[in-house]
Amino acid sequence: MRELVLTRHTGPIDPILYVWGWEIPVYLFLGGMVAGMMILVGIVLLRGRHRERACSCSVLPGVSLVLLTAGMLALFLDLEHKRYVWRLYTTFQPSSPMSWGAWILLLVYPALAVAWLIRPPSVVRGLWPALDRLSGAVWHPRVVWWTAVLNIGLGIALGIYTGILLSALGARPFWNSAILGPLFLLSGLSSAAAFTHMVARDREESRMYARADNAFLAVELVVIGLFLIGLLSSSQAHAEAARLVLDGPFAAAFWVLVVGLGIVVPLVIQSLAVTHRVAHTPIAPLLVIAGGAALRFVFVYAGQASHWMSG
């Protein structure tokens, strides 16, 4: 053991060291938030709300494209061999989550682009009048329906993939749970609903997303509990991994930033707001978004700190 520590003290070799830095949690957070926005956009399109004057569907696709590009940049910065990233698209490996993710991300861009064309922001239409004619061409009911279905399907796949990317790495007991996929999807939906609640121009739509966010937060809290129960009721290595966030070095960040400020406090504030006991403010949505980012950071770093017990 002494020789291992002294002569092989490099991240890519030693499994006990941190290999992933800030880039991966940022990528997972932005990817999850984009996944949530895609699902919300798809639902809006299916309900025909894109015909309304003040519709979030004119904002979310464009914001999603920007956030996804920023997330891809963070992922690119983390890559060890950046010149060979194109090789991911020369093959498809069904057993590789990374391969699935690469192709899902490739399909997300055109799906979001078409959704953006259905209802471009008024500012953009003013600068480019020809966009109105192009937008009208994609308003055909069948095009709108397929765009909605593709955004919902790809959004679900992208959101779950961000969790499966970690759970597929069996060398880390903290990540060794099938619940990570649904948990990250719920967190992405919650962050997306919080953002939409904050930027929606129509008051009724804003209240609708606040109510939806409350539901997402409540379910997310339950899923986090199930995730921890699953770890504690499994092997000793899994139980020790759970204690990293329960009462270990990541406990403060987990309980304060993720559970307290990221879920419980905004859930209380938004519950009071939708029942007209307090006014709607950006505080709760911002806390939800920050809590979603904190969740990824805590889970990525706690996972790298977990390890299997030596015999």
N, C-alpha and C positions, 0 to 999 in steps of 0.2 A: 504493500500500500504506500509506503514511503517513497519508493521508486516511482510509482505512478504519479504521485503528486508533484515530485520534484522534476521529473524529466518529461512529463507529458501534460504540462499545465497550459493547455490550449483549449478554447471553447469547442471547436468542431470535433475534438477527439474525446475529451473527458465528459461523460454523461452527467456528472454531478455539477457541472458548471453551467452558467447561463449562456445559451447559444443565441436565443432570440432577444432582441432589444425592443425599443419602443415602436419600431416599424410594424411588427406583427399585430400587437393589440390595436394600433391605429387602423391598420388595414381591416381587421376583423370588425371593428366598431363601424367604420364607414361603410363596409360591405353590408353589414347587418342593417344599418339605417337605410341604405338604398333598397335593400330587399323589402323592408317594411313600406317604404314609399311606393314601390312598384305594386305591392298588393293593394294599398289604398287607392292608387290611381286606377288599377283594374276594376275595383269595386265601384268607384265613381263613374267610370265609363259604362259599366254594365247597368247602372241605375239611371243612365241618361242625364246625369247632372252636368256633363260637359256643355250642355246647351245653355246653362244658366250663366248670367253675366259675370257674377263673382264666384268663380269656381277654383278650388285649389289645384285642379288638374292643369291649370295654366302655369303653375309655379313648380310643382313637384318634379315633373320629368326633367326640366332644365337643371334644377338643383341636384337631382340624382346623378345626372351626367357629370356635373362638376365634382361632387363628392366621390363618385366611383373613380374618376380619373385621379383624384388626390390619393385615394386608397391604393390604386394600382401603382402610383409613384412610390408610396411608402413600401409596398411589397417589392418593387424593383430595387429600391435602395438596400433591401435586406438580402437580395440574391448574392450568392458568392461568385457565380459565373454569369455576369450580366450579358455577355456577348452571345450566349447560347440559349437565351430565353425563347427564341423563335422555335426551338426544337420541340417545345411542348405541343405545338400545333402540327407536327409532322406525324403524330400517332395519337391513338386513343387507347388508354389502358383502363378497362372497366373496373379493375380492382384497386385503382389508385385514386384517392380523394383529390390529390393535386391535379390529376388529369381531368377529372370531372369538373373541378373548379375552373380550370383554364378555359374549357369549352363553354361552360355556363357564362363566365364573364364575357366571352366573345359574343354570345347571343344576346346578352343583356343590352348592349349598346344599341343595336338596331331596334329592339323592342321599345326602348325608352325614346329613341329618336322619332319613331312613328307616333307614339303617345304625345310627344311634344308638338308634332305637326298638327295633331287633331285640335289642339287649343293652345296656340302660341301666345305668350304674353302680349298685351296690347301695345306695350312700348316697342317690342320687336316688330309687330305688324305695322306700326307707324313708320318705322325706319325702313322697312322693306315691304312695300305694298303688294308685291308679287306673291308674298307669302300667304296672303288671304286666298288667292286662287288655288295655291297648292294645298292649303288647309282644307278648302272646300272639297277638293278631290278625294281626300281621305275620310270624309265624313260619311261615306256610304255605310249603312248599318252593319253590313257584313265585315267591313274593314275594322270598324270600331269594336265589334264583338270579338274578332280574332285578336286585335291588339289588347283588349282587356284580358282575355284568357291567357295570352302569352305573358303579359306582365304579371298576372297572379301566379301562374305556374313557375315562371323563372324566378319570381320573387321568393316563393316558398323554397325552391331549390337552392337559391343563393343564401337565404337565411339559414337553412339547415346545414348547408355545406360549411359555413363558417364555424359551426360547432363540431361537425364530423371531422374537419381538418385536425382538430385537437384530439378527439376521442379515438381516432384511428391510430394514434401513437401510443401503443400499448406499453411502452417503456416507462411511462409516467402514470402511476396509479391515480393521481388526482384527476387526470383526464379520462381515465378508463371507465367511462359511463356513456350509455346511449342517450341519456337525458340532455347532454350538452347541445345536441342539434336543436331540439325543440326549445330549450332554454334560450339559446342565442337568437332563434327566430322570434320568440316572444319579446325579448329585449329590443330587437330591431324594430318590431311593430310598435312597441311602446315609445321608443325614441322618435319614430316617424310620426306617430299620432300626436306626440307632444309638440313637435316642430310645426305640424299642420295646424294644431290648435292655436299656436302662437302667431302664425302668419296669415291665417284665413281672414279674408276681409268681410265675409258674411258672418254675422253674429250667431245665427242658428247653426251654421256649419261648424263654427268654432266650438260651440257648446257640444255638438255631436261628437267631435273628436276628443273633447275633454272626457266625455262619458266613455268613449271607446278606450281611451288611455287608462282610465280607472279600471276597466275590466282587464286590460292587458297587465297592468301592474299587480292586480290581485292574483291573477293566475301565475304570473312570474314569481311572486312570493311563494306560492304553493310549490311550484316546480323547483325552486331553489331548495326548499325544505326536503322535497323528495330526493333531490340530488345528494344532499348531505346525509340523509337517512340511508340511502343506498350505499354510500361509502362507509358509513359507520357500521353497517350490518354485514359488510363483506370481510375481506381478509384483514390481517393486522396492518399490512402496508396501506390498504385503502383507508382504514381508520386513522392511521397516523397522518395520511395525506389530508383528511378532513380536518384534523386538528390544526393544520397550518392556518386555516381561516377561522376556526372556532375559537381557539385560545392561543394560537401560535403567533409567529412574526407578522402574518398578514391579517390578523384578527381585527385590528383597529381600522384598517382601510376597508375591510369587508363589512363590518358592522356599521361603521359611521358613514362611509362614502357610498357603498353599494346599497345596503339594506335601509339604513336610516334616512340619509339625505336623498338617496336615489330612488327609493320606492315608498317608504312609509310616510315621510313628510309630504311629498307632492300628492300622494294618494289622499291624505287628509285634507290638504288645501283644495284640491280639485273637487273632492266630494262636497266640501262646503260651498265651492263656487257654483257647481251645477245645481245645487239646491237653493241658490240665491242668498246664502247666508254671508258670503264675502264676495268681493268683486274679483273678476278674472284678472290675473296679472301674469306677466312672463316668468315670474319666479318659479312656479311649479314646473312648467315645461323645461326651463333651463336646468333645473335640478334633475329632472328625468334624463335629459340628454347627457349631462355630466355623469350621472350614475351609470348610464349604459356604457360610457367610455371607461369608467372606473371598474366595472365588472370585467371587461376584457383585460385590463391591465392586471387586476388581482388574479384572475384565472390563469393568464399566461405565465406570470411570474411564480405563482404558487405551484403550478404544474411542473415547472422546471425545477423547483426546489424539492418536489416529492420524488421518492425513489423506492424501489423494492428492497425489502429487508434481506440482508445477506445471511446465508446459512451458517 
